Amino acid sequence: MPELQALLVQHRPEVLRHCYRMMGSFADAEDLTQDALMKAWEARDTFRGEAPLRHWLLTIATNACLNALASRRRLELPQAERPPARAGTPPEELESSRWLTPAPDARLFPDPHQAAERRESVALAFLAALQRLPARQRAALLLKDVLGLSAEEIAGALGLTVPSVNSALHRAREAAGAPPVPSPEPPPEVLRAYVRSWEERDLERLTALLREDVVLAMPPHAVWFRGAADVAAFLRTPRFQSFWSPGVRVALTRANGLPALGFYSARDGYRLHSVGVTRFEGGQVAEMTVFIGPRFLHGFDLPGTTAQFSEPSLS
């Protein structure tokens, strides 16, 4: 059935986005997407076309995610789970497996036009809010408000009654809060200045780009900072300077619908160290979530070392 194979490939990015929103882990989402598409292929003789293929695939993927979530802990972001730390608080590192992971736009949105239209649906803040919902409420909210299924279709997918779906949707919307709004793209000159401030170790230029209420989080570290003064104080600490002072190179990429920087530190032999997902507002940095370590780098098409690229991305 080559036509079905082609359709499965066509729907894969949407299934992947759905699994990522459900799970909060990009590696898990990739595994579950592959599992769901394999199950769909194996059950192809049972698909009669009463419902659109898209709905059938989303039902299979949703139930695969629900089964996986039954035995897994809820994933977090530091800035969504605890108050900000005071300046001078040393970073407290927790196990990487407790945190949300970023997702590369190139995998989530192979079509760049889709990324422009839907990037808010994979925003880190939205994912963090979703993770606080019970799994079935999370599924109902995503299937209705993000993917556009009817209450009747969701009831069939989740094995619930329509009143139960409507009740779950009401509770989920109350708990998750207002839907996300798109973050504006930074002007090119601002993004260039941001990259150069890191590569030139220009703390004055970097802090000038920060909003007064900027947020800096660094999973797997549990502490996070709010405010330009506290962020600048952290950037001056010996601990951070030991990373920055030997030299940093940057590769520009995108993650979760936002600009992101791949950081390479000379301290690590200019190997890929972390990915910083950056949200801008009004031409300034509003939030930096820097994911540190191999668990968070899965799926990014970034060189492993700077030997594999010759010039800074925006020089």
Summary of the structure (lengths in Angstrom):
residues: 315
radius of gyration: 20.7
end to end distance: 49.2
largest distance: 63.8
contacts: 1005
relative contact order: 0.14
helix: 53%
strand: 17%
